[in-house]
Amino acid sequence: SDVSLDSSNVVDFLLVDQYAAEDDDARVDLLQDVSEEVIARIFAGALPNPAVVARDLAPLTRESRLLGWSADPEEQQLFRDIGLSGELPTLDGGDGLGVVFTNVGANKLDAYLGRQVSYRSTVDEETGAVNGTAVITVTNDAPTSGFLEGAIGNYAGDPVGTNRTRLSVFSALPVVDAEVDGAPVSMRVGTEGGWTVNSLTLAIPPGGTLEVAIDFAGELPSAAPGAHRLVAFTQPLVIDETRSITVVDADGREMIVSAGTSSGVERFIGFDVAGGDTVTRGD
């Protein structure tokens, strides 16, 4: 192949450019060459000192892009301690939100799928009642030509470029209502790792946008006078998720406020300080 790959272009090639190849066999051969070269360099090279390894790999670990598992219980506990295990974060009685996409169209279109997530909840500190609404806006900027059929097509009979994905929303509270573009929908409900998992399948056409709105309601033991806990997590994505979180008390005073690009796991503690002032901490 005439393709020359280095650190400046290999990511774009692996995510997008390889699927524009006219010869699929040549593409597969090139992927094999890349894999063999990476493995050869790993085993033939020498690791830097542990401090350098930790510095370079820590961002990937925080974003859950680098995971580890060991059959040895002590080694696996180490992976948990340093955030490498990939396990769901614990709720510990607080509120929580996580949004996960799973491509069910058997294509490579997630490189063009973006999402914006907003979550706003109200906490009644006297009763422990929490009411929240999550709005998830999904945008598909996928092309409809110029790429291999296996990359932009699908097995569901959808138009070329359609991203069919299973949306799973992890929460601490039960769902009381859900809509897609204003139309009521039902969600499949399950549990995992102490979370409630609410799922439905979306088919986002190329150039299209869908808005999913979900209302939650229930009681949480952490909704006690003075503080409110919330944990939010994001799966690794090609296009970073943008997320905003706002938690207010029954009088409308802000307890938690966060906005921006999200990655990995974030924990928040909101404090309702005497006099109406607020303190927010995310870690």
Rosetta blueprint (number, residue, H / E / L):
1 S L
2 D L
3 V L
4 S L
5 L L
6 D L
7 S L
8 S L
9 N L
10 V H
11 V H
12 D H
13 F H
14 L H
15 L H
16 V L
17 D H
18 Q H
19 Y H
20 A H
21 A L
22 E L
23 D L
24 D H
25 D H
26 A H
27 R H
28 V H
29 D H
30 L H
31 L H
32 Q H
33 D H
34 V H
35 S H
36 E H
37 E H
38 V H
39 I H
40 A H
41 R H
42 I H
43 F H
44 A H
45 G L
46 A L
47 L L
48 P L
49 N L
50 P H
51 A H
52 V H
53 V H
54 A H
55 R H
56 D H
57 L H
58 A H
59 P H
60 L H
61 T H
62 R H
63 E L
64 S L
65 R L
66 L L
67 L L
68 G L
69 W L
70 S L
71 A L
72 D L
73 P H
74 E H
75 E H
76 Q H
77 Q H
78 L H
79 F H
80 R H
81 D H
82 I L
83 G L
84 L L
85 S L
86 G L
87 E L
88 L L
89 P L
90 T L
91 L L
92 D L
93 G L
94 G L
95 D E
96 G E
97 L E
98 G E
99 V E
100 V E
101 F E
102 T E
103 N E
104 V L
105 G L
106 A L
107 N L
108 K L
109 L H
110 D H
111 A H
112 Y H
113 L E
114 G E
115 R E
116 Q E
117 V E
118 S E
119 Y E
120 R E
121 S E
122 T E
123 V E
124 D L
125 E L
126 E L
127 T L
128 G L
129 A E
130 V E
131 N E
132 G E
133 T E
134 A E
135 V E
136 I E
137 T E
138 V E
139 T E
140 N E
141 D L
142 A L
143 P L
144 T L
145 S L
146 G L
147 F L
148 L L
149 E H
150 G H
151 A H
152 I H
153 G L
154 N L
155 Y L
156 A L
157 G L
158 D L
159 P L
160 V L
161 G L
162 T L
163 N E
164 R E
165 T E
166 R E
167 L E
168 S E
169 V E
170 F E
171 S E
172 A L
173 L L
174 P L
175 V E
176 V E
177 D E
178 A E
179 E E
180 V E
181 D L
182 G L
183 A E
184 P E
185 V L
186 S L
187 M L
188 R E
189 V E
190 G E
191 T E
192 E E
193 G L
194 G L
195 W E
196 T E
197 V E
198 N E
199 S E
200 L E
201 T E
202 L E
203 A E
204 I E
205 P L
206 P L
207 G L
208 G L
209 T E
210 L E
211 E E
212 V E
213 A E
214 I E
215 D E
216 F E
217 A E
218 G E
219 E E
220 L L
221 P L
222 S L
223 A L
224 A E
225 P L
226 G L
227 A E
228 H E
229 R E
230 L E
231 V E
232 A E
233 F E
234 T E
235 Q L
236 P L
237 L L
238 V L
239 I L
240 D L
241 E E
242 T E
243 R E
244 S E
245 I E
246 T E
247 V E
248 V E
249 D E
250 A L
251 D L
252 G L
253 R L
254 E E
255 M E
256 I E
257 V E
258 S E
259 A E
260 G E
261 T E
262 S E
263 S L
264 G E
265 V E
266 E E
267 R E
268 F E
269 I E
270 G E
271 F E
272 D E
273 V L
274 A L
275 G L
276 G L
277 D L
278 T E
279 V E
280 T E
281 R E
282 G E
283 D L
